[in-house]
Structure formats: C-alpha cells, structure tokens
Amino acid sequence: MTQPNYFMPLEQTAYQALEQIAYLKGLLKPFKGKGSLEDWASRCSGLRDDLITLAERRILPQARSHPFSRLPVQLALQTTGAGTTFLRWRNADRSKMGVMLWEELVSSTATPVALVPDLLMMEEQRVIINMQVSLLHSMVRQALECAGKLERAEDVAKRRAAEQSS
C-alpha cells in the first residue's frame, strides 16, 4: 500500500509563471546602451522576489500544516543582512536554525517514519529554491557592479576627450 504524500513539491507549471527561461537567456546578450545592465538586474531581482513569494505561498503553507505543524522543527523564511530571503529550518523557540535540525528530525525515532519521504521532498525543495534565490541575488549584484564599472570607464574616457579638446 502506498503512503500518501502530505508535501507536494513545486512542479514546472509553478515556475512557468515566473518566465525564468526568458530571463536567463538574457545573460548572454551584449548589454548595449545606457541602463541595459540595470534593466536586466531589475528583471533578475523581480524573478528572485517572485521565487521567494512562490516559496511563501506554496511551500510554507504545506510545511506549516498538519502533520508537520506537530513537529519540533519547522520550515521558515529568514531575511538575511544582504536583503534577500531564504527557507531555513528552525526549532519552535527559534533558538536554533539550520539543516542539522532537519537531520536530527529525520533521524529521531519520535518522527513518524511515514513522514520521512515528505520531509525529504521538503528539504530538496528548500535546497533548490535557496540555490535559485542565491544565484539570482548574485547575478543582480554582479550586473549592478558591472554597470558601475562601465559608467566609471566611460567617465574616464570622457574626461580624457575633454582634456584633448581644450
């Protein structure tokens, strides 16, 4: 007899609404013209925020529902100092956080063995979403840094041209 799943991971249809493929194809374009890198960074930032919202609306409600709500370890959102948000495991009093809590939960004989496959799916989903959010956050930061470097290079070249024409 097959055990029913309590947790349903995100399927491709959940991602399609985010139009992720269109944004990532933009990585290998020439970025010509003022503001093109900033525009691309803005699209990546929006996609990152959409992924966080997807996690908040589709993953956390499942993770907080029965039977997971009865466990001593919960999945939660954590906003970092860098300004992005990740899914983290934490205990009920919020004194501990991290994957080691998930490992202890799955290893514990107090955790029903029937929940282990669901907890595994939940952890896999957490790792994937966090990786995607992290990559997009890094791409935003890199694009904005690159835009700043290009602006500085242009300013240096303009100053030199102005000196030459004086």
C-alpha positions in Angstrom: 0.0 0.0 0.0 1.4 3.4 -1.0 1.7 6.1 1.7 0.0 9.3 0.7 2.3 12.4 0.4 1.5 15.3 2.7 4.0 17.6 0.9 3.8 18.3 -2.8 7.0 19.8 -4.3 6.7 22.6 -6.9 6.2 21.3 -10.5 7.3 23.0 -13.7 4.0 24.8 -14.0 4.7 26.8 -10.9 7.9 28.1 -12.4 6.4 28.8 -15.8 4.5 31.7 -14.4 7.9 33.3 -13.4 9.2 33.2 -17.0 12.6 32.0 -15.8 13.8 30.9 -19.2 13.3 34.3 -20.8 15.4 36.0 -18.1 18.3 33.6 -18.1 18.6 33.7 -21.9 19.3 37.4 -21.4 22.6 36.6 -19.6 24.4 36.1 -22.8 23.4 39.2 -24.6 25.6 42.2 -25.5 24.0 44.7 -23.0 24.2 47.7 -25.2 23.1 51.1 -24.3 22.6 53.0 -21.0 20.7 51.2 -18.4 20.6 47.8 -20.1 22.5 46.1 -17.3 20.4 47.9 -14.7 17.2 46.8 -16.5 18.5 43.2 -16.6 19.4 43.3 -12.9 15.9 44.6 -12.2 14.3 41.7 -14.0 16.6 39.2 -12.1 15.7 41.0 -8.9 12.0 40.7 -9.7 12.4 37.0 -10.5 14.2 36.4 -7.2 11.4 38.1 -5.4 8.8 36.1 -7.3 10.6 32.9 -6.2 10.6 34.0 -2.6 6.8 34.7 -2.9 6.3 31.3 -4.5 8.0 29.7 -1.5 6.0 31.8 0.9 2.7 31.0 -0.8 3.1 27.4 -1.9 5.8 25.7 0.2 5.4 27.3 3.7 1.6 26.7 3.9 2.2 23.0 3.4 5.2 22.9 5.7 3.1 24.6 8.4 0.0 22.4 8.0 -0.8 19.0 9.7 1.1 16.8 10.3 4.2 19.0 10.0 2.8 21.6 12.4 3.1 19.0 15.2 6.9 18.5 14.7 9.5 20.3 16.9 11.3 21.6 13.8 9.6 24.0 11.3 10.5 25.4 7.9 10.5 29.3 7.9 11.6 32.3 5.9 14.7 34.1 7.1 15.7 37.5 5.7 19.5 38.0 5.5 21.5 41.1 6.1 22.1 41.2 2.3 18.4 41.8 1.9 17.2 38.5 0.4 15.2 35.7 2.0 15.8 32.0 2.3 14.0 29.0 3.6 15.5 27.7 6.9 14.8 25.0 9.4 14.3 26.2 12.9 13.1 24.9 16.2 9.9 26.1 17.9 11.6 28.6 20.2 13.8 29.9 17.4 17.0 29.4 19.4 18.5 27.1 16.7 18.4 27.2 13.0 19.9 25.1 10.2 19.9 21.9 8.3 21.3 20.0 11.3 17.8 20.4 12.8 16.3 18.7 9.8 18.8 15.9 10.1 18.0 15.4 13.7 14.3 15.4 13.0 14.6 12.8 10.3 16.9 10.7 12.4 14.7 10.9 15.5 12.6 7.8 16.4 10.0 10.3 17.6 9.4 11.4 14.0 7.0 9.0 12.3 8.8 7.1 9.6 5.9 7.7 7.3 6.8 11.4 7.2 10.4 10.9 6.2 9.7 10.8 2.4 7.7 14.1 2.7 10.4 15.7 4.9 13.0 14.6 2.2 10.9 16.3 -0.5 10.6 19.4 1.6 14.3 19.6 2.2 15.1 19.0 -1.5 12.6 21.8 -2.4 14.2 24.1 0.2 17.7 23.5 -1.2 16.7 24.1 -4.8 14.7 27.3 -4.0 17.5 28.6 -1.9 20.1 27.9 -4.7 17.9 29.7 -7.2 17.3 32.7 -5.0 21.1 32.8 -4.2 22.1 32.7 -7.9 19.6 35.4 -8.9 20.8 37.6 -6.0 24.4 37.2 -7.1 23.5 38.0 -10.7 21.8 41.2 -9.6 24.8 42.2 -7.5 27.2 41.4 -10.4 25.2 43.2 -13.0 25.0 46.4 -10.9 28.7 46.2 -10.1 29.4 45.8 -13.8 27.2 48.7 -14.7 29.1 50.9 -12.2 32.5 49.8 -13.7 31.2 50.7 -17.2 30.0 54.1 -16.1 33.3 54.8 -14.5 35.2 53.7 -17.6 33.0 56.0 -19.7 33.6 58.9 -17.3 37.4 58.4 -17.5 37.3 58.3 -21.3 35.1 61.4 -21.5 37.4 63.4 -19.2 40.4 62.4 -21.4 38.5 63.5 -24.5 37.5 66.8 -22.8 41.2 67.4 -21.9 42.2 66.8 -25.5 39.7 69.3 -26.9 40.6 72.1 -24.5 
